[in-house]
Amino acid sequence: MSRWSVLIAVILVMSACNNNPAAVNDGKTQSESEANKTPKNQSTSPQEPEKINKANSEKGTENLFDFKEYDGTKEITLEWGGQQSSAQFMKAPILPLGLYIPDKMEIYEFEDGNRWGYDQDKNSISILEFSDTYLTDLNIQKKELQKFKEYVGSHQEGVLITDAFVVEKEKHQYYVELRYFEDEQDQALPMFLEVVRHIRHVAAQ
């Protein structure tokens, strides 16, 4: 091939490249273009804040506990589910708290404090100083209890149900547990909620 033929061939190649720059930088241009694209099905806004806001909006707005100071009243009338019962005040042996216990319930004494319930302690209320360990097994959220601010969750093992609440009084936190068998839920839960609603704080003497 003559020198002129080679020169003409080089000019033709250069001319073709100038008319199609993407052919020269194809790898780089395509890579940069894809990097700047947002996938069609992917949102550019974070989802976590939305989930948090939704959870906050579903938090309870009603106080179950008021923890009023005990005024010395020995007996009151409790009402739940169309029932009424006189209830006697019982002081917790360890904690500065007390409950009004209806006639159907009785006291069960243990080293770490009392439980209040019926049917030989199969269905009962207990109150303890709060500890994080009590929250470990609470893997259920019961819709009918979520309206209460103090409700922290429930647990069911076989036919035994536990509902848990955490409440604070004078910078002390207490763990309140309602425990009952599944076939007793319709009877036990309304009564227990009425009892804990009237827990009183007993000032040190």
Short mmCIF file of the C-alpha atoms (twelve columns), coordinates in Angstrom:
data_MODEL
# 
_entry.id   MODEL 
# 
loop_
_atom_site.group_PDB 
_atom_site.id 
_atom_site.type_symbol 
_atom_site.label_atom_id 
_atom_site.label_alt_id 
_atom_site.label_comp_id 
_atom_site.label_asym_id 
_atom_site.label_seq_id 
_atom_site.Cartn_x 
_atom_site.Cartn_y 
_atom_site.Cartn_z 
_atom_site.pdbx_PDB_model_num 
ATOM 1   C CA . MET A 1   0.000   0.000   0.000   1 
ATOM 2   C CA . SER A 2   1.349   3.449   -0.907  1 
ATOM 3   C CA . ARG A 3   1.948   6.176   1.657   1 
ATOM 4   C CA . TRP A 4   -1.019  8.144   0.294   1 
ATOM 5   C CA . SER A 5   -3.337  5.178   0.698   1 
ATOM 6   C CA . VAL A 6   -2.308  4.755   4.363   1 
ATOM 7   C CA . LEU A 7   -2.847  8.459   5.037   1 
ATOM 8   C CA . ILE A 8   -6.324  8.409   3.508   1 
ATOM 9   C CA . ALA A 9   -7.292  5.368   5.611   1 
ATOM 10  C CA . VAL A 10  -6.152  7.097   8.845   1 
ATOM 11  C CA . ILE A 11  -8.179  10.228  7.973   1 
ATOM 12  C CA . LEU A 12  -11.316 8.164   7.365   1 
ATOM 13  C CA . VAL A 13  -11.001 6.383   10.733  1 
ATOM 14  C CA . MET A 14  -10.495 9.638   12.651  1 
ATOM 15  C CA . SER A 15  -13.467 11.209  10.895  1 
ATOM 16  C CA . ALA A 16  -15.737 8.303   11.907  1 
ATOM 17  C CA . CYS A 17  -14.678 8.543   15.572  1 
ATOM 18  C CA . ASN A 18  -15.340 12.272  15.738  1 
ATOM 19  C CA . ASN A 19  -18.862 11.768  14.402  1 
ATOM 20  C CA . ASN A 20  -19.633 9.088   17.090  1 
ATOM 21  C CA . PRO A 21  -17.888 9.940   20.417  1 
ATOM 22  C CA . ALA A 22  -19.931 7.362   22.338  1 
ATOM 23  C CA . ALA A 23  -18.199 4.662   20.322  1 
ATOM 24  C CA . VAL A 24  -14.836 5.779   21.731  1 
ATOM 25  C CA . ASN A 25  -15.939 6.164   25.353  1 
ATOM 26  C CA . ASP A 26  -18.684 3.573   25.287  1 
ATOM 27  C CA . GLY A 27  -17.682 1.824   28.559  1 
ATOM 28  C CA . LYS A 28  -17.309 4.970   30.626  1 
ATOM 29  C CA . THR A 29  -20.304 6.807   29.210  1 
ATOM 30  C CA . GLN A 30  -22.682 3.890   29.736  1 
ATOM 31  C CA . SER A 31  -21.408 3.270   33.277  1 
ATOM 32  C CA . GLU A 32  -21.857 6.896   34.337  1 
ATOM 33  C CA . SER A 33  -25.305 7.032   32.781  1 
ATOM 34  C CA . GLU A 34  -26.512 3.926   34.631  1 
ATOM 35  C CA . ALA A 35  -25.109 5.226   37.948  1 
ATOM 36  C CA . ASN A 36  -27.215 8.364   37.674  1 
ATOM 37  C CA . LYS A 37  -30.449 6.473   37.058  1 
ATOM 38  C CA . THR A 38  -32.937 5.563   39.831  1 
ATOM 39  C CA . PRO A 39  -34.483 2.100   39.464  1 
ATOM 40  C CA . LYS A 40  -38.154 2.348   38.576  1 
ATOM 41  C CA . ASN A 41  -39.347 0.393   41.619  1 
ATOM 42  C CA . GLN A 42  -37.076 1.982   44.231  1 
ATOM 43  C CA . SER A 43  -38.176 4.973   46.287  1 
ATOM 44  C CA . THR A 44  -35.635 7.723   46.883  1 
ATOM 45  C CA . SER A 45  -37.132 8.598   50.294  1 
ATOM 46  C CA . PRO A 46  -36.289 6.494   53.400  1 
ATOM 47  C CA . GLN A 47  -39.058 4.218   54.712  1 
ATOM 48  C CA . GLU A 48  -37.972 3.912   58.344  1 
ATOM 49  C CA . PRO A 49  -39.310 7.305   59.532  1 
ATOM 50  C CA . GLU A 50  -42.690 6.379   58.056  1 
ATOM 51  C CA . LYS A 51  -42.752 3.157   60.063  1 
ATOM 52  C CA . ILE A 52  -41.749 4.975   63.246  1 
ATOM 53  C CA . ASN A 53  -44.432 7.619   62.797  1 
ATOM 54  C CA . LYS A 54  -47.041 4.920   62.175  1 
ATOM 55  C CA . ALA A 55  -46.001 3.096   65.360  1 
ATOM 56  C CA . ASN A 56  -46.171 6.309   67.370  1 
ATOM 57  C CA . SER A 57  -49.631 7.103   66.042  1 
ATOM 58  C CA . GLU A 58  -50.824 3.686   67.213  1 
ATOM 59  C CA . LYS A 59  -49.592 4.136   70.776  1 
ATOM 60  C CA . GLY A 60  -52.194 4.133   73.511  1 
ATOM 61  C CA . THR A 61  -53.750 7.390   74.580  1 
ATOM 62  C CA . GLU A 62  -55.594 6.218   77.693  1 
ATOM 63  C CA . ASN A 63  -54.103 5.838   81.157  1 
ATOM 64  C CA . LEU A 64  -55.118 2.618   82.884  1 
ATOM 65  C CA . PHE A 65  -53.329 3.518   86.125  1 
ATOM 66  C CA . ASP A 66  -53.553 6.734   88.096  1 
ATOM 67  C CA . PHE A 67  -51.770 5.529   91.260  1 
ATOM 68  C CA . LYS A 68  -53.612 7.937   93.531  1 
ATOM 69  C CA . GLU A 69  -52.444 8.279   97.102  1 
ATOM 70  C CA . TYR A 70  -54.193 5.939   99.510  1 
ATOM 71  C CA . ASP A 71  -56.587 7.994   101.637 1 
ATOM 72  C CA . GLY A 72  -57.413 5.349   104.226 1 
ATOM 73  C CA . THR A 73  -60.612 4.084   102.591 1 
ATOM 74  C CA . LYS A 74  -60.894 0.410   103.509 1 
ATOM 75  C CA . GLU A 75  -63.636 -0.635  101.089 1 
ATOM 76  C CA . ILE A 76  -64.981 0.482   97.719  1 
ATOM 77  C CA . THR A 77  -67.276 -0.975  95.065  1 
ATOM 78  C CA . LEU A 78  -65.709 -2.178  91.823  1 
ATOM 79  C CA . GLU A 79  -67.683 -2.529  88.603  1 
ATOM 80  C CA . TRP A 80  -66.798 -4.425  85.432  1 
ATOM 81  C CA . GLY A 81  -68.714 -6.133  82.645  1 
ATOM 82  C CA . GLY A 82  -72.082 -5.478  84.225  1 
ATOM 83  C CA . GLN A 83  -70.928 -6.890  87.571  1 
ATOM 84  C CA . GLN A 84  -70.427 -5.232  90.933  1 
ATOM 85  C CA . SER A 85  -68.446 -6.322  93.949  1 
ATOM 86  C CA . SER A 86  -67.347 -4.819  97.215  1 
ATOM 87  C CA . ALA A 87  -63.543 -4.758  97.445  1 
ATOM 88  C CA . GLN A 88  -61.258 -4.609  100.457 1 
ATOM 89  C CA . PHE A 89  -57.978 -2.690  100.479 1 
ATOM 90  C CA . MET A 90  -54.890 -4.932  100.706 1 
ATOM 91  C CA . LYS A 91  -51.401 -3.498  101.109 1 
ATOM 92  C CA . ALA A 92  -48.579 -5.164  99.194  1 
ATOM 93  C CA . PRO A 93  -46.081 -6.536  101.744 1 
ATOM 94  C CA . ILE A 94  -42.924 -5.193  100.070 1 
ATOM 95  C CA . LEU A 95  -43.941 -2.350  97.753  1 
ATOM 96  C CA . PRO A 96  -45.553 0.984   98.734  1 
ATOM 97  C CA . LEU A 97  -48.705 -0.030  96.880  1 
ATOM 98  C CA . GLY A 98  -52.065 -1.575  97.630  1 
ATOM 99  C CA . LEU A 99  -55.098 -2.928  95.778  1 
ATOM 100 C CA . TYR A 100 -58.820 -3.173  96.338  1 
ATOM 101 C CA . ILE A 101 -59.541 -6.887  96.095  1 
ATOM 102 C CA . PRO A 102 -63.093 -8.003  95.200  1 
ATOM 103 C CA . ASP A 103 -64.819 -10.831 97.038  1 
ATOM 104 C CA . LYS A 104 -64.032 -13.350 94.291  1 
ATOM 105 C CA . MET A 105 -60.270 -12.897 94.709  1 
ATOM 106 C CA . GLU A 106 -57.884 -13.919 97.464  1 
ATOM 107 C CA . ILE A 107 -54.237 -13.422 98.473  1 
ATOM 108 C CA . TYR A 108 -51.398 -15.815 97.664  1 
ATOM 109 C CA . GLU A 109 -48.230 -15.152 99.632  1 
ATOM 110 C CA . PHE A 110 -44.716 -15.727 98.270  1 
ATOM 111 C CA . GLU A 111 -41.217 -14.747 99.362  1 
ATOM 112 C CA . ASP A 112 -40.933 -12.072 96.669  1 
ATOM 113 C CA . GLY A 113 -44.363 -10.611 97.388  1 
ATOM 114 C CA . ASN A 114 -48.042 -11.398 97.072  1 
ATOM 115 C CA . ARG A 115 -50.230 -12.316 94.146  1 
ATOM 116 C CA . TRP A 116 -53.944 -11.617 94.101  1 
ATOM 117 C CA . GLY A 117 -56.274 -13.884 92.186  1 
ATOM 118 C CA . TYR A 118 -58.616 -16.832 92.263  1 
ATOM 119 C CA . ASP A 119 -58.837 -20.546 91.517  1 
ATOM 120 C CA . GLN A 120 -55.776 -21.448 93.586  1 
ATOM 121 C CA . ASP A 121 -53.512 -18.849 91.907  1 
ATOM 122 C CA . LYS A 122 -54.251 -20.087 88.390  1 
ATOM 123 C CA . ASN A 123 -55.487 -16.601 87.536  1 
ATOM 124 C CA . SER A 124 -53.748 -13.723 89.293  1 
ATOM 125 C CA . ILE A 125 -52.293 -10.222 89.442  1 
ATOM 126 C CA . SER A 126 -48.721 -9.551  90.523  1 
ATOM 127 C CA . ILE A 127 -46.776 -6.315  91.007  1 
ATOM 128 C CA . LEU A 128 -42.973 -6.216  91.010  1 
ATOM 129 C CA . GLU A 129 -40.175 -3.705  90.866  1 
ATOM 130 C CA . PHE A 130 -39.500 -3.214  87.159  1 
ATOM 131 C CA . SER A 131 -36.695 -5.116  85.424  1 
ATOM 132 C CA . ASP A 132 -35.901 -5.314  81.704  1 
ATOM 133 C CA . THR A 133 -35.807 -9.095  81.985  1 
ATOM 134 C CA . TYR A 134 -39.585 -9.165  82.413  1 
ATOM 135 C CA . LEU A 135 -40.031 -7.862  78.864  1 
ATOM 136 C CA . THR A 136 -38.081 -10.640 77.160  1 
ATOM 137 C CA . ASP A 137 -40.975 -12.942 76.277  1 
ATOM 138 C CA . LEU A 138 -43.587 -10.309 75.430  1 
ATOM 139 C CA . ASN A 139 -44.060 -11.105 71.752  1 
ATOM 140 C CA . ILE A 140 -47.784 -10.390 71.358  1 
ATOM 141 C CA . GLN A 141 -49.641 -7.093  71.084  1 
ATOM 142 C CA . LYS A 142 -53.312 -7.441  72.026  1 
ATOM 143 C CA . LYS A 143 -55.503 -4.962  70.199  1 
ATOM 144 C CA . GLU A 144 -57.913 -4.457  73.097  1 
ATOM 145 C CA . LEU A 145 -55.048 -3.431  75.398  1 
ATOM 146 C CA . GLN A 146 -53.078 -1.227  73.020  1 
ATOM 147 C CA . LYS A 147 -55.216 1.782   73.941  1 
ATOM 148 C CA . PHE A 148 -53.489 1.887   77.331  1 
ATOM 149 C CA . LYS A 149 -50.261 3.884   77.531  1 
ATOM 150 C CA . GLU A 150 -48.793 1.550   80.142  1 
ATOM 151 C CA . TYR A 151 -49.327 -1.656  78.153  1 
ATOM 152 C CA . VAL A 152 -46.036 -3.201  76.990  1 
ATOM 153 C CA . GLY A 153 -47.137 -6.537  75.551  1 
ATOM 154 C CA . SER A 154 -48.391 -10.036 76.160  1 
ATOM 155 C CA . HIS A 155 -47.197 -13.614 76.055  1 
ATOM 156 C CA . GLN A 156 -49.010 -16.908 75.675  1 
ATOM 157 C CA . GLU A 157 -47.605 -20.270 76.628  1 
ATOM 158 C CA . GLY A 158 -50.036 -23.032 75.838  1 
ATOM 159 C CA . VAL A 159 -53.350 -21.892 77.332  1 
ATOM 160 C CA . LEU A 160 -51.756 -19.510 79.873  1 
ATOM 161 C CA . ILE A 161 -51.849 -15.823 78.910  1 
ATOM 162 C CA . THR A 162 -49.786 -13.018 80.443  1 
ATOM 163 C CA . ASP A 163 -50.509 -9.310  79.894  1 
ATOM 164 C CA . ALA A 164 -47.899 -6.837  81.105  1 
ATOM 165 C CA . PHE A 165 -47.872 -3.155  82.017  1 
ATOM 166 C CA . VAL A 166 -45.138 -0.797  83.193  1 
ATOM 167 C CA . VAL A 167 -46.065 2.193   85.318  1 
ATOM 168 C CA . GLU A 168 -44.043 4.847   87.127  1 
ATOM 169 C CA . LYS A 169 -44.686 6.538   90.454  1 
ATOM 170 C CA . GLU A 170 -42.310 8.938   92.183  1 
ATOM 171 C CA . LYS A 171 -39.421 7.932   89.908  1 
ATOM 172 C CA . HIS A 172 -39.948 4.228   90.589  1 
ATOM 173 C CA . GLN A 173 -41.102 1.859   87.864  1 
ATOM 174 C CA . TYR A 174 -43.334 -1.111  88.546  1 
ATOM 175 C CA . TYR A 175 -44.160 -4.140  86.448  1 
ATOM 176 C CA . VAL A 176 -47.802 -5.207  86.673  1 
ATOM 177 C CA . GLU A 177 -48.666 -8.645  85.336  1 
ATOM 178 C CA . LEU A 178 -52.095 -10.134 84.681  1 
ATOM 179 C CA . ARG A 179 -52.013 -13.899 84.303  1 
ATOM 180 C CA . TYR A 180 -54.961 -16.106 83.429  1 
ATOM 181 C CA . PHE A 181 -55.959 -19.180 81.492  1 
ATOM 182 C CA . GLU A 182 -57.379 -18.738 78.019  1 
ATOM 183 C CA . ASP A 183 -60.787 -20.136 78.913  1 
ATOM 184 C CA . GLU A 184 -60.974 -17.610 81.785  1 
ATOM 185 C CA . GLN A 185 -60.086 -14.562 79.707  1 
ATOM 186 C CA . ASP A 186 -63.628 -13.186 79.387  1 
ATOM 187 C CA . GLN A 187 -64.059 -13.304 83.156  1 
ATOM 188 C CA . ALA A 188 -60.545 -12.598 84.437  1 
ATOM 189 C CA . LEU A 189 -59.359 -9.779  82.185  1 
ATOM 190 C CA . PRO A 190 -62.182 -7.256  82.791  1 
ATOM 191 C CA . MET A 191 -62.036 -7.876  86.541  1 
ATOM 192 C CA . PHE A 192 -58.236 -7.630  86.712  1 
ATOM 193 C CA . LEU A 193 -58.227 -4.402  84.689  1 
ATOM 194 C CA . GLU A 194 -60.731 -2.904  87.117  1 
ATOM 195 C CA . VAL A 195 -58.615 -3.984  90.092  1 
ATOM 196 C CA . VAL A 196 -55.325 -2.555  88.787  1 
ATOM 197 C CA . ARG A 197 -57.111 0.643   87.741  1 
ATOM 198 C CA . HIS A 198 -57.622 1.267   91.463  1 
ATOM 199 C CA . ILE A 199 -54.100 0.527   92.681  1 
ATOM 200 C CA . ARG A 200 -53.148 3.058   95.352  1 
ATOM 201 C CA . HIS A 201 -49.775 4.427   96.396  1 
ATOM 202 C CA . VAL A 202 -49.162 4.149   100.124 1 
ATOM 203 C CA . ALA A 203 -46.911 6.873   101.468 1 
ATOM 204 C CA . ALA A 204 -44.108 5.845   103.810 1 
ATOM 205 C CA . GLN A 205 -45.010 6.355   107.450 1 
# 
